[in-house]
Amino acid sequence: MKEITSEIAKAIRRKAADLQLSQKEVCKEIGITPKTYSRLKVGGYHVRDTVYIKVTQWLVKDY
């Protein structure tokens, strides 16, 4: 399992804000549930490798 650090959480929140996306839209783009997203945007949360890959790919896509 990988950890979503506070820096990654900040990047997630920043990209979502920059793109003016709602929580639902972010979840759909990343491919995660709203519950997981709520935990991710705080940071300090351990996720499966598949979720970590989805998040990091979303962060670097078009940015």
N, CA, C and O of each residue as an XYZ file, in Angstrom:
252
protein
N       0.842     -1.188      0.000
C       0.000      0.000      0.000
C       0.887      1.251      0.000
O       1.981      1.262      0.564
N       0.393      2.271     -0.632
C       1.117      3.539     -0.750
C       0.409      4.605      0.082
O      -0.797      4.533      0.319
N       1.178      5.584      0.515
C       0.600      6.673      1.304
C       0.365      7.901      0.436
O       1.213      8.300     -0.363
N      -0.808      8.483      0.617
C      -1.097      9.776      0.013
C      -0.592     10.819      1.000
O      -1.205     11.043      2.043
N       0.508     11.444      0.675
C       1.125     12.418      1.576
C       0.338     13.728      1.555
O      -0.540     13.927      0.716
N       0.663     14.597      2.476
C      -0.005     15.899      2.512
C       0.297     16.709      1.249
O      -0.526     17.509      0.804
N       1.495     16.492      0.670
C       1.842     17.201     -0.568
C       0.985     16.716     -1.742
O       0.535     17.518     -2.560
N       0.764     15.408     -1.818
C      -0.085     14.865     -2.879
C      -1.520     15.327     -2.679
O      -2.199     15.689     -3.640
N      -1.984     15.316     -1.433
C      -3.343     15.772     -1.135
C      -3.528     17.224     -1.549
O      -4.561     17.592     -2.107
N      -2.522     18.048     -1.274
C      -2.584     19.455     -1.661
C      -2.641     19.596     -3.180
O      -3.380     20.433     -3.698
N      -1.869     18.787     -3.891
C      -1.873     18.828     -5.358
C      -3.237     18.409     -5.906
O      -3.716     18.979     -6.886
N      -3.855     17.422     -5.278
C      -5.194     16.980     -5.704
C      -6.194     18.115     -5.533
O      -6.960     18.419     -6.447
N      -6.183     18.736     -4.367
C      -7.109     19.848     -4.105
C      -6.853     21.024     -5.046
O      -7.791     21.649     -5.541
N      -5.574     21.318     -5.290
C      -5.227     22.442     -6.156
C      -5.678     22.201     -7.598
O      -6.237     23.097     -8.230
N      -5.440     21.004     -8.115
C      -5.835     20.724     -9.499
C      -7.353     20.759     -9.633
O      -7.879     21.302    -10.605
N      -8.055     20.185     -8.666
C      -9.520     20.206     -8.707
C     -10.039     21.641     -8.689
O     -10.981     21.970     -9.410
N      -9.431     22.493     -7.873
C      -9.837     23.898     -7.804
C      -9.496     24.638     -9.095
O     -10.309     25.408     -9.606
N      -8.301     24.405     -9.617
C      -7.887     25.062    -10.865
C      -8.817     24.726    -12.018
O      -9.112     25.572    -12.862
N      -9.276     23.479    -12.043
C     -10.168     23.031    -13.116
C     -11.640     23.266    -12.780
O     -12.524     22.959    -13.580
N     -11.892     23.810    -11.598
C     -13.248     24.091    -11.120
C     -14.139     22.852    -11.200
O     -15.253     22.902    -11.721
N     -13.622     21.741    -10.671
C     -14.345     20.484    -10.683
C     -15.005     20.240     -9.336
O     -14.446     20.549     -8.284
N     -16.201     19.680     -9.393
C     -16.871     19.282     -8.153
C     -16.256     17.972     -7.666
O     -15.510     17.316     -8.392
N     -16.576     17.608     -6.443
C     -16.061     16.351     -5.896
C     -16.504     15.179     -6.767
O     -15.726     14.262     -7.028
N     -17.738     15.214     -7.207
C     -18.277     14.141     -8.047
C     -17.513     14.036     -9.365
O     -17.220     12.936     -9.832
N     -17.196     15.175     -9.958
C     -16.454     15.190    -11.219
C     -15.033     14.669    -11.048
O     -14.529     13.934    -11.897
N     -14.388     15.053     -9.946
C     -13.034     14.570     -9.668
C     -13.053     13.058     -9.504
O     -12.209     12.357    -10.063
N     -14.014     12.558     -8.738
C     -14.124     11.112     -8.516
C     -14.300     10.364     -9.828
O     -13.690      9.317    -10.046
N     -15.135     10.908    -10.694
C     -15.379     10.264    -11.988
C     -14.114     10.264    -12.838
O     -13.785      9.254    -13.460
N     -13.400     11.392    -12.869
C     -12.175     11.483    -13.669
C     -11.089     10.536    -13.161
O     -10.396      9.895    -13.951
N     -10.947     10.454    -11.839
C      -9.902      9.594    -11.271
C     -10.331      8.132    -11.294
O      -9.508      7.239    -11.498
N     -11.627      7.892    -11.082
C     -12.127      6.517    -11.028
C     -12.154      5.967     -9.611
O     -11.865      4.793     -9.381
N     -12.508      6.839     -8.654
C     -12.576      6.441     -7.249
C     -13.931      6.840     -6.669
O     -14.688      7.582     -7.295
N     -14.227      6.349     -5.481
C     -15.485      6.678     -4.820
C     -15.352      8.009     -4.076
O     -14.244      8.434     -3.750
N     -16.488      8.664     -3.810
C     -16.439      9.902     -3.033
C     -15.840      9.704     -1.634
O     -15.171     10.598     -1.116
N     -16.074      8.562     -1.037
C     -15.515      8.276      0.291
C     -13.983      8.254      0.232
O     -13.311      8.817      1.097
N     -13.448      7.604     -0.791
C     -11.995      7.560     -0.963
C     -11.448      8.956     -1.225
O     -10.412      9.332     -0.677
N     -12.137      9.719     -2.055
C     -11.689     11.079     -2.365
C     -11.644     11.948     -1.110
O     -10.703     12.719     -0.919
N     -12.657     11.824     -0.260
C     -12.681     12.596      0.982
C     -11.458     12.307      1.835
O     -10.907     13.209      2.466
N     -11.041     11.064      1.853
C      -9.856     10.685      2.626
C      -8.570     11.151      1.940
O      -7.616     11.561      2.602
N      -8.557     11.083      0.617
C      -7.361     11.482     -0.136
C      -7.037     12.960      0.023
O      -5.875     13.332      0.185
N      -8.061     13.796     -0.024
C      -7.797     15.236     -0.030
C      -7.290     15.760      1.308
O      -6.870     16.913      1.406
N      -7.329     14.917      2.339
C      -6.777     15.290      3.644
C      -5.307     14.897      3.736
O      -4.494     15.622      4.310
N      -4.975     13.737      3.164
C      -3.602     13.251      3.202
C      -3.368     12.335      4.390
O      -4.215     12.216      5.275
N      -2.210     11.690      4.401
C      -1.879     10.759      5.466
C      -2.694      9.487      5.414
O      -2.903      8.836      6.437
N      -3.153      9.129      4.233
C      -4.043      7.989      4.042
C      -3.345      6.955      3.167
O      -2.761      7.302      2.140
N      -3.402      5.702      3.562
C      -2.793      4.631      2.779
C      -3.827      4.036      1.832
O      -4.945      3.716      2.235
N      -3.440      3.894      0.572
C      -4.337      3.367     -0.456
C      -3.671      2.190     -1.170
O      -2.458      1.995     -1.093
N      -4.483      1.435     -1.849
C      -3.949      0.345     -2.671
C      -3.137      0.941     -3.810
O      -3.315      2.095     -4.201
N      -2.249      0.119     -4.321
C      -1.394      0.573     -5.421
C      -2.215      1.052     -6.616
O      -1.835      2.016     -7.280
N      -3.337      0.387     -6.896
C      -4.158      0.768     -8.054
C      -4.731      2.167     -7.893
O      -4.776      2.931     -8.858
N      -5.170      2.513     -6.692
C      -5.710      3.853     -6.443
C      -4.590      4.885     -6.544
O      -4.782      5.961     -7.111
N      -3.434      4.563     -6.000
C      -2.278      5.472     -6.060
C      -1.916      5.770     -7.523
O      -1.639      6.914     -7.881
N      -1.922      4.741     -8.347
C      -1.602      4.919     -9.770
C      -2.636      5.813    -10.435
O      -2.280      6.719    -11.189
N      -3.921      5.568    -10.162
C      -4.988      6.389    -10.752
C      -4.821      7.854    -10.366
O      -4.952      8.744    -11.207
N      -4.534      8.099     -9.093
C      -4.388      9.472     -8.598
C      -3.194     10.157     -9.249
O      -3.311     11.284     -9.732
N      -2.058      9.492     -9.265
C      -0.863     10.125     -9.829
C      -1.001     10.342    -11.332
O      -0.525     11.350    -11.854
N      -1.645      9.414    -12.032
C      -1.866      9.613    -13.468
C      -2.787     10.802    -13.706
O      -2.571     11.577    -14.637
N      -3.802     10.950    -12.881
C      -4.712     12.086    -13.015
C      -3.980     13.401    -12.744
O      -4.216     14.401    -13.422
N      -3.106     13.393    -11.766
C      -2.372     14.604    -11.425
C      -1.480     15.084    -12.563
O      -1.382     16.288    -12.799
N      -0.834     14.171    -13.269
C       0.082     14.587    -14.328
C      -0.609     14.799    -15.671
O      -0.043     15.435    -16.561
N      -1.808     14.283    -15.828
C      -2.546     14.417    -17.103
C      -2.964     15.875    -17.318
O      -3.603     16.481    -16.457
N      -2.599     16.421    -18.459
C      -2.996     17.774    -18.868
C      -2.625     18.841    -17.853
O      -3.351     19.825    -17.703
N      -1.524     18.670    -17.164
C      -1.194     19.644    -16.126
C       0.259     19.981    -16.163
O       0.727     20.788    -15.360
